[in-house]
Amino acid sequence: MHDDACDLDRRRLGAALLTSPFALGATSCAREDARMQVTDVARIDATQVAGVLRPQSTAEIVEALRRDPGPVSIGGARYSMGGQIAAPGSLHLDMRGMRQVLNFDPAARRVRVQAGMTWRALQSLIDPHDLSVAIMQSYSNFSIGGSVSVNCHGRYVGKGPLINSLIALRMVKADGEAIELSRVSHPELFAAVVGGYGGLGVVTEVELALDANERIAREAEFVALADYPEWFREHVLDRGDAVLHNADLAPPEYDRPLAITWRRTDAPATLAERLIPVDRDYGREQSLIWAASELPYGEQVRERKLTRRQLQERPVVWRNREASLDADSLEPRTRRFSTYLLQEYFVPIEHFHAFVARLRRVLTDHEVNALNVSIRHSPADTRTLLSWAKREVFSFVLYYKQRSSRRADEASSRWTRLLVDAALEHDGRYYLPYRLHATPGQFARAYPEAAAFAALKTTTDPRNRFRNRLWERYLPR
């Protein structure tokens, strides 16, 4: 590492802090990347930071914030895609070293862990006790603290966002004070920190309610697009046996939802493994996605290798196995030339058809290289300040591919803003963990509660220490 970078670390952290094991780990981390840059899974942006620290406890974060008065950014597994984990010149807290179990009560179905732990690591702990995560993303690589910061959701029928399974959080404030947050302890702050993208403090511990692990059987069928909302309510939401559900729209027509439902069953498992191994090779899956997105006959590849198999096979698996999917199966072999990205839009139930029509038109007119659009459902979320579901909604998760150049990203920003407008015009919202293509005006329309969030930040973080590119772009001043 260059001497001037080392000097910057010393000035920022102080000589006393540099003598601790915590600081020594941070210094060695800095030497691994001489440019002191932080990036995320998209590999489009790289943010130059002043230093990188890898804490292993809440106490170490308290010490760091009390000794270093400058700006701070926070990152976990780094699956955001638009700079939500970094700010120029900040002290970056790499939370991936905080992965310990702090308390586990199988009988009460609750667990408390450090925020840097991944869902997959938690699954390894709770599976032998026949317990399962109540709410999480569809893939298990994400850090639990990062999931709190975006208030994630998945395919869990009727469950809604992560806040519905949260019991309590431990957070370190800008002044170094560690406080407990829950629905009864600092409830206003609890509601703002969940889905607050690290703008109010550092979440260091997360306490979660758990569910029972159980066997689930997959069903798949095509549903007429015009019938899907009613079909979903009758066959999924109201039946009571559906655990997971999504419906996929495939290009180029986006007009035939493939509805995939996992239902509780007493049938024996057809696959013996209870969790997907963490070291599995996904070369075949990666090649399939490349072929589907690059070759002239990509639609046929998808139909033959994926859709047909989903329609024909009826696996019975443990819930934890389906919840332990690995995002590496979706990764390109390299992001040097192309990158895979996500967007998500939340639209009230009654506007389903009108929004789908706009979505199809935008994707087609702009020749978006979409792999699919996955439809999920969520009840209204009245607990979170920056809620993405003020009403019952269908969500539309767009999984697409673009070239890695700035020019390609600019082109994507234009059609993205059209989709944001479409969601807004249908009383919907868009999700914030992805590329920051929406205009400040669009953000303000989607999240009018941001003014209340900014007021709370003024009280909790008066010197605006907790920063990232998301809040630098959108937060009301």
C-alpha positions, 0 to 999 in steps of 0.5 A: 500500500502507498505510504500516503494511504497508510498515513491517512489510516493513521490520521483517521484511526489514531495511534491507539486504535492501530495497536488493537487487533481490530485495527491491524486487521483493517490495515492488512485489508487495506494492503490487499487493495492499494486503491482503497476501493469498495465495489459491489456485485454489479462491478459497475461502480468503485468508490474510493474510501479512506479506510476499510475496517473489519470489526468482529464485535459491537464493542469494536465498532463502538470504539471505532466510531468514538475515535474516528469522527469522520463519515462512515459507510457500511457493507455486508455481502455486497449484493446491492448494485448502486453504491448503497454500501459506500461513500467517497472518503468514508471509513468503510465497515466491512461487516463480513467478519461479524458472523457469530451466533449470540443466542439460540433458543430452539424451543422458543424458535428464536435466534440472535446473531451478528449482522454479518452472518449470511442466511446460509450460515444460519441455515447450517445452525438451525437445520439440525433442529428442524427449524427454518428462516421465516422470511428471507430472499430467494437466495442464501448468500446475503448477509442478515444485516444487509437484508435488514437494511433493505427490508428484504422479502422473498417468495414466502406466501402471505409473509411480507417483508423481513420486519415481520420476523424481526424481534430486536436489533442492536445498533451503534449510533453516530456517537458510539452509543449501542442501543437496543431497538424493537417494537417496544424499545425505540419503536420509531427508530426501529421502524426507520432502521429496517429498510433504512440502508445504513443511514441511521447507524450500524446494525450489529446484532439481529434477533429473529423469529424462526419457523418449522422446517417442513417438506414441500412439493413443487407444482408448476403450470402455465396460467393465462396472464388475464387470469393470474391475479384471481388464480393466485388468490384462489389457488395460492393465497387462500388455500393455506398450504402454499409456502413459496410462490412466484410466477415467471414471465419470459421474453419476448412476449411476457404474456404467459406466467409460469406459476411455481408453487411449493406446498406443504406435504407429508410425502417423503423427500425425493432429494436426500440433501437437506441443504444445498452444499456451499461448494457446488459447481454451477458451471452448467447453470452459468452456461445455460444463462449465457446461452439463453441471453446471448444466442439467437435461439436463447428462447428455445434453450430456456424452454428446453432446459429449464421450463420443460423440466419445471413442468415435468418434475415434481420434487419433494424437498425440505424447505431449507433446501429450497431456501439455501439456493446459491446466487452463484448459480446466477452469476456470469463467468465474468462481469468484465464484458457483461453484468447481470442486474435486478430491478423491482417494482411494487404495484397494488393488486388492482393495477396488475394488468395495466402495469404489466402492459406498460412493462412489456411495452418498455422492455420490448421497445428498448430491446432489454435483454431480460432473462425473466420477470418474476412475480411475487406478492406481499401484504401491506407493510405498515410497520416500516417507515420507508415501506415499499408496500403501503398496500397489498402489492404484486412485485415484479422482479426484472432480471436482465443483462447489460454490457458493463460499459458506462454507455450501456448503463446510461442507456439502461437508465433511460428505460428504467426511468420509464418503468419507475414512472409506470409504477408511480402512475399506478400508485406503486413504488420501486425498490432501492437496492439497485442502480440509482437511475431514478431521478430525485423527483421520482424518488420523492414521489415513491417515498414521501416518508423520506422527509420524516426519515431525514428529520430522524437522521438529523436527530440521530446522526446530526453530523451526517456521519452515515453515508452512501451513494443512495442517500447522497443522491436522494435524501432531502437536505 
